[in-house]
Amino acid sequence: MMTTNQQLELGFNGTQTRVYGRRRESRMARGQWWFARMREAVEKAIDWETASAVGTRPEQVWLQGTNREVKA
């Protein structure tokens, strides 16, 4: 008889199920490693200055040697 605190675990072909505690631990360790690298990358990132939109206009530049035709 099972009490309410226990969990029934079923396996296939009569085999017992395995407890994957180590798998979870290694996954957590990989996650911690990944986020540590991402934090490090953010800390080392260059703080780029934004281009000011004042006084600059977009310019269309045609590359010489291209074989494209502009059809109107």
ZASENU-631723 format. One record per residue: residue number from 1; y, z, x of N, C-alpha, C in turn. Coordinates in steps of 0.05 Angstrom, whole numbers, padded with zeros to 5 digits. Atoms other than C-alpha are relative to their C-alpha. Example, Ala and Ser with C-alpha at 12.3 -4.5 7.8 and 13.67 -1.06 7.14 Angstrom:
<atoms>
<atom seq="1" n_yy="-00024" n_zz="00000" n_xx="00018" ca_yy="-00090" ca_zz="00156" ca_xx="00246" c_yy="00024" c_zz="00000" c_xx="00018"/>
<atom seq="2" n_yy="-00024" n_zz="-00001" n_xx="-00016" ca_yy="-00021" ca_zz="00143" ca_xx="00273" c_yy="00022" c_zz="00014" c_xx="-00015"/>
</atoms>
This chain:
<atoms>
<atom seq="1" n_yy="-00024" n_zz="00000" n_xx="00017" ca_yy="00000" ca_zz="00000" ca_xx="00000" c_yy="00025" c_zz="00000" c_xx="00018"/>
<atom seq="2" n_yy="-00024" n_zz="00002" n_xx="-00015" ca_yy="00069" ca_zz="-00019" ca_xx="00026" c_yy="00022" c_zz="00018" c_xx="-00013"/>
<atom seq="3" n_yy="-00023" n_zz="-00015" n_xx="00010" ca_yy="00129" ca_zz="00026" ca_xx="00020" c_yy="00024" c_zz="-00019" c_xx="-00001"/>
<atom seq="4" n_yy="-00023" n_zz="00017" n_xx="00002" ca_yy="00198" ca_zz="-00001" ca_xx="00006" c_yy="00014" c_zz="-00005" c_xx="00026"/>
<atom seq="5" n_yy="-00013" n_zz="00003" n_xx="-00026" ca_yy="00218" ca_zz="00006" ca_xx="00079" c_yy="-00013" c_zz="-00021" c_xx="00018"/>
<atom seq="6" n_yy="00015" n_zz="00019" n_xx="-00016" ca_yy="00167" ca_zz="-00044" ca_xx="00105" c_yy="00004" c_zz="-00028" c_xx="-00010"/>
<atom seq="7" n_yy="-00002" n_zz="00028" n_xx="00006" ca_yy="00168" ca_zz="-00119" ca_xx="00107" c_yy="-00027" c_zz="-00013" c_xx="00005"/>
<atom seq="8" n_yy="00025" n_zz="00014" n_xx="-00003" ca_yy="00108" ca_zz="-00163" ca_xx="00096" c_yy="00005" c_zz="-00026" c_xx="00016"/>
<atom seq="9" n_yy="-00003" n_zz="00024" n_xx="-00017" ca_yy="00101" ca_zz="-00217" ca_xx="00150" c_yy="-00025" c_zz="-00016" c_xx="-00002"/>
<atom seq="10" n_yy="00023" n_zz="00018" n_xx="00003" ca_yy="00056" ca_zz="-00277" ca_xx="00140" c_yy="00001" c_zz="-00020" c_xx="00023"/>
<atom seq="11" n_yy="00002" n_zz="00020" n_xx="-00021" ca_yy="00031" ca_zz="-00324" ca_xx="00194" c_yy="-00017" c_zz="-00024" c_xx="-00011"/>
<atom seq="12" n_yy="00016" n_zz="00023" n_xx="00007" ca_yy="-00004" ca_zz="-00392" ca_xx="00192" c_yy="-00028" c_zz="00002" c_xx="00012"/>
<atom seq="13" n_yy="00028" n_zz="00000" n_xx="-00010" ca_yy="-00080" ca_zz="-00398" ca_xx="00200" c_yy="-00009" c_zz="00028" c_xx="00010"/>
<atom seq="14" n_yy="00009" n_zz="-00027" n_xx="-00007" ca_yy="-00088" ca_zz="-00323" ca_xx="00204" c_yy="00013" c_zz="00011" c_xx="00026"/>
<atom seq="15" n_yy="-00013" n_zz="-00010" n_xx="-00024" ca_yy="-00044" ca_zz="-00317" ca_xx="00266" c_yy="00023" c_zz="00019" c_xx="-00008"/>
<atom seq="16" n_yy="-00022" n_zz="-00018" n_xx="00005" ca_yy="00006" ca_zz="-00261" ca_xx="00270" c_yy="00026" c_zz="-00012" c_xx="00008"/>
<atom seq="17" n_yy="-00027" n_zz="00010" n_xx="-00007" ca_yy="00079" ca_zz="-00276" ca_xx="00271" c_yy="00010" c_zz="00016" c_xx="00024"/>
<atom seq="18" n_yy="-00011" n_zz="-00013" n_xx="-00023" ca_yy="00117" ca_zz="-00260" ca_xx="00334" c_yy="00028" c_zz="00010" c_xx="-00005"/>
<atom seq="19" n_yy="-00027" n_zz="-00010" n_xx="00002" ca_yy="00180" ca_zz="-00220" ca_xx="00340" c_yy="00016" c_zz="-00012" c_xx="00023"/>
<atom seq="20" n_yy="-00016" n_zz="00015" n_xx="-00019" ca_yy="00233" ca_zz="-00261" ca_xx="00375" c_yy="00025" c_zz="00015" c_xx="00009"/>
<atom seq="21" n_yy="-00023" n_zz="-00016" n_xx="-00009" ca_yy="00278" ca_zz="-00205" ca_xx="00400" c_yy="00012" c_zz="-00011" c_xx="00026"/>
<atom seq="22" n_yy="-00010" n_zz="00011" n_xx="-00026" ca_yy="00282" ca_zz="-00235" ca_xx="00470" c_yy="00015" c_zz="-00026" c_xx="-00004"/>
<atom seq="23" n_yy="-00014" n_zz="00026" n_xx="00005" ca_yy="00301" ca_zz="-00303" ca_xx="00443" c_yy="00028" c_zz="00005" c_xx="-00010"/>
<atom seq="24" n_yy="-00026" n_zz="-00007" n_xx="00010" ca_yy="00359" ca_zz="-00272" ca_xx="00405" c_yy="00018" c_zz="00010" c_xx="00023"/>
<atom seq="25" n_yy="-00016" n_zz="-00011" n_xx="-00023" ca_yy="00381" ca_zz="-00234" ca_xx="00468" c_yy="00009" c_zz="-00023" c_xx="00018"/>
<atom seq="26" n_yy="-00008" n_zz="00021" n_xx="-00018" ca_yy="00380" ca_zz="-00297" ca_xx="00510" c_yy="00020" c_zz="-00018" c_xx="-00013"/>
<atom seq="27" n_yy="-00020" n_zz="00016" n_xx="00014" ca_yy="00418" ca_zz="-00335" ca_xx="00457" c_yy="00027" c_zz="00013" c_xx="00001"/>
<atom seq="28" n_yy="-00025" n_zz="-00016" n_xx="-00002" ca_yy="00470" ca_zz="-00280" ca_xx="00456" c_yy="00012" c_zz="-00002" c_xx="00028"/>
<atom seq="29" n_yy="-00009" n_zz="00002" n_xx="-00028" ca_yy="00474" ca_zz="-00282" ca_xx="00532" c_yy="00012" c_zz="-00027" c_xx="00005"/>
<atom seq="30" n_yy="-00011" n_zz="00027" n_xx="-00004" ca_yy="00484" ca_zz="-00358" ca_xx="00531" c_yy="00027" c_zz="-00002" c_xx="-00014"/>
<atom seq="31" n_yy="-00025" n_zz="00001" n_xx="00015" ca_yy="00538" ca_zz="-00350" ca_xx="00478" c_yy="00022" c_zz="00015" c_xx="00014"/>
<atom seq="32" n_yy="-00019" n_zz="-00015" n_xx="-00015" ca_yy="00573" ca_zz="-00297" ca_xx="00518" c_yy="00009" c_zz="-00015" c_xx="00025"/>
<atom seq="33" n_yy="-00007" n_zz="00015" n_xx="-00023" ca_yy="00570" ca_zz="-00340" ca_xx="00580" c_yy="00019" c_zz="-00023" c_xx="-00007"/>
<atom seq="34" n_yy="-00016" n_zz="00024" n_xx="00009" ca_yy="00598" ca_zz="-00401" ca_xx="00542" c_yy="00028" c_zz="00009" c_xx="-00006"/>
<atom seq="35" n_yy="-00026" n_zz="-00008" n_xx="00008" ca_yy="00656" ca_zz="-00363" ca_xx="00512" c_yy="00016" c_zz="00011" c_xx="00023"/>
<atom seq="36" n_yy="-00014" n_zz="-00009" n_xx="-00024" ca_yy="00672" ca_zz="-00330" ca_xx="00579" c_yy="00011" c_zz="-00024" c_xx="00015"/>
<atom seq="37" n_yy="-00009" n_zz="00024" n_xx="-00014" ca_yy="00677" ca_zz="-00400" ca_xx="00610" c_yy="00024" c_zz="-00013" c_xx="-00016"/>
<atom seq="38" n_yy="-00022" n_zz="00011" n_xx="00016" ca_yy="00721" ca_zz="-00424" ca_xx="00552" c_yy="00026" c_zz="00016" c_xx="00003"/>
<atom seq="39" n_yy="-00024" n_zz="-00017" n_xx="-00004" ca_yy="00768" ca_zz="-00364" ca_xx="00559" c_yy="00012" c_zz="-00005" c_xx="00028"/>
<atom seq="40" n_yy="-00009" n_zz="00005" n_xx="-00027" ca_yy="00772" ca_zz="-00378" ca_xx="00634" c_yy="00015" c_zz="-00027" c_xx="00001"/>
<atom seq="41" n_yy="-00013" n_zz="00026" n_xx="00000" ca_yy="00789" ca_zz="-00451" ca_xx="00621" c_yy="00027" c_zz="00001" c_xx="-00014"/>
<atom seq="42" n_yy="-00025" n_zz="-00003" n_xx="00014" ca_yy="00844" ca_zz="-00432" ca_xx="00572" c_yy="00020" c_zz="00015" c_xx="00018"/>
<atom seq="43" n_yy="-00018" n_zz="-00015" n_xx="-00017" ca_yy="00873" ca_zz="-00382" ca_xx="00621" c_yy="00011" c_zz="-00017" c_xx="00023"/>
<atom seq="44" n_yy="-00008" n_zz="00017" n_xx="-00023" ca_yy="00875" ca_zz="-00434" ca_xx="00677" c_yy="00014" c_zz="-00026" c_xx="-00009"/>
<atom seq="45" n_yy="-00012" n_zz="00025" n_xx="00009" ca_yy="00903" ca_zz="-00490" ca_xx="00633" c_yy="00029" c_zz="-00001" c_xx="00007"/>
<atom seq="46" n_yy="-00028" n_zz="00005" n_xx="-00007" ca_yy="00969" ca_zz="-00521" ca_xx="00652" c_yy="00016" c_zz="00001" c_xx="-00026"/>
<atom seq="47" n_yy="-00018" n_zz="-00001" n_xx="00023" ca_yy="01026" ca_zz="-00507" ca_xx="00604" c_yy="00018" c_zz="-00025" c_xx="00001"/>
<atom seq="48" n_yy="-00015" n_zz="00026" n_xx="00000" ca_yy="01051" ca_zz="-00578" ca_xx="00590" c_yy="00026" c_zz="00003" c_xx="-00016"/>
<atom seq="49" n_yy="-00025" n_zz="00000" n_xx="00016" ca_yy="01123" ca_zz="-00588" ca_xx="00568" c_yy="-00002" c_zz="-00024" c_xx="-00019"/>
<atom seq="50" n_yy="00001" n_zz="00022" n_xx="00020" ca_yy="01130" ca_zz="-00629" ca_xx="00505" c_yy="00022" c_zz="-00020" c_xx="00006"/>
<atom seq="51" n_yy="-00020" n_zz="00021" n_xx="-00004" ca_yy="01167" ca_zz="-00695" ca_xx="00510" c_yy="00021" c_zz="00003" c_xx="-00023"/>
<atom seq="52" n_yy="-00021" n_zz="-00003" n_xx="00020" ca_yy="01234" ca_zz="-00690" ca_xx="00475" c_yy="00003" c_zz="-00027" c_xx="-00014"/>
<atom seq="53" n_yy="-00003" n_zz="00024" n_xx="00016" ca_yy="01244" ca_zz="-00741" ca_xx="00419" c_yy="00029" c_zz="-00009" c_xx="-00001"/>
<atom seq="54" n_yy="-00028" n_zz="00007" n_xx="00001" ca_yy="01319" ca_zz="-00742" ca_xx="00430" c_yy="00005" c_zz="-00022" c_xx="00021"/>
<atom seq="55" n_yy="-00008" n_zz="00021" n_xx="-00018" ca_yy="01344" ca_zz="-00808" ca_xx="00460" c_yy="-00023" c_zz="-00018" c_xx="00009"/>
<atom seq="56" n_yy="00022" n_zz="00018" n_xx="-00008" ca_yy="01275" ca_zz="-00840" ca_xx="00468" c_yy="-00009" c_zz="-00016" c_xx="-00024"/>
<atom seq="57" n_yy="00011" n_zz="00017" n_xx="00021" ca_yy="01252" ca_zz="-00899" ca_xx="00427" c_yy="-00026" c_zz="-00011" c_xx="00009"/>
<atom seq="58" n_yy="00025" n_zz="00013" n_xx="-00007" ca_yy="01183" ca_zz="-00927" ca_xx="00424" c_yy="00005" c_zz="-00029" c_xx="00010"/>
<atom seq="59" n_yy="-00004" n_zz="00026" n_xx="-00011" ca_yy="01177" ca_zz="-00991" ca_xx="00464" c_yy="-00026" c_zz="-00015" c_xx="00000"/>
<atom seq="60" n_yy="00024" n_zz="00017" n_xx="00000" ca_yy="01128" ca_zz="-01048" ca_xx="00453" c_yy="-00001" c_zz="-00015" c_xx="00027"/>
<atom seq="61" n_yy="00003" n_zz="00013" n_xx="-00026" ca_yy="01103" ca_zz="-01073" ca_xx="00520" c_yy="-00023" c_zz="-00020" c_xx="-00002"/>
<atom seq="62" n_yy="00020" n_zz="00021" n_xx="00000" ca_yy="01066" ca_zz="-01139" ca_xx="00527" c_yy="-00011" c_zz="-00002" c_xx="00028"/>
<atom seq="63" n_yy="00013" n_zz="00003" n_xx="-00026" ca_yy="01016" ca_zz="-01144" ca_xx="00583" c_yy="-00004" c_zz="-00029" c_xx="00007"/>
<atom seq="64" n_yy="00003" n_zz="00028" n_xx="-00008" ca_yy="01017" ca_zz="-01208" ca_xx="00622" c_yy="-00030" c_zz="-00006" c_xx="00005"/>
<atom seq="65" n_yy="00027" n_zz="00008" n_xx="-00004" ca_yy="00952" ca_zz="-01246" ca_xx="00625" c_yy="-00019" c_zz="00005" c_xx="-00023"/>
<atom seq="66" n_yy="00017" n_zz="-00004" n_xx="00023" ca_yy="00927" ca_zz="-01226" ca_xx="00557" c_yy="00000" c_zz="-00025" c_xx="-00017"/>
<atom seq="67" n_yy="00004" n_zz="00025" n_xx="00015" ca_yy="00902" ca_zz="-01281" ca_xx="00511" c_yy="00003" c_zz="00005" c_xx="-00030"/>
<atom seq="68" n_yy="-00003" n_zz="-00006" n_xx="00028" ca_yy="00924" ca_zz="-01253" ca_xx="00445" c_yy="00024" c_zz="-00015" c_xx="-00011"/>
<atom seq="69" n_yy="-00022" n_zz="00014" n_xx="00013" ca_yy="00968" ca_zz="-01290" ca_xx="00396" c_yy="00010" c_zz="00019" c_xx="-00022"/>
<atom seq="70" n_yy="-00012" n_zz="-00015" n_xx="00021" ca_yy="01016" ca_zz="-01256" ca_xx="00349" c_yy="00003" c_zz="-00019" c_xx="-00023"/>
<atom seq="71" n_yy="-00001" n_zz="00018" n_xx="00024" ca_yy="01006" ca_zz="-01288" ca_xx="00280" c_yy="00018" c_zz="00014" c_xx="-00021"/>
<atom seq="72" n_yy="-00018" n_zz="-00011" n_xx="00020" ca_yy="01061" ca_zz="-01278" ca_xx="00230" c_yy="-00009" c_zz="-00007" c_xx="-00028"/>
</atoms>
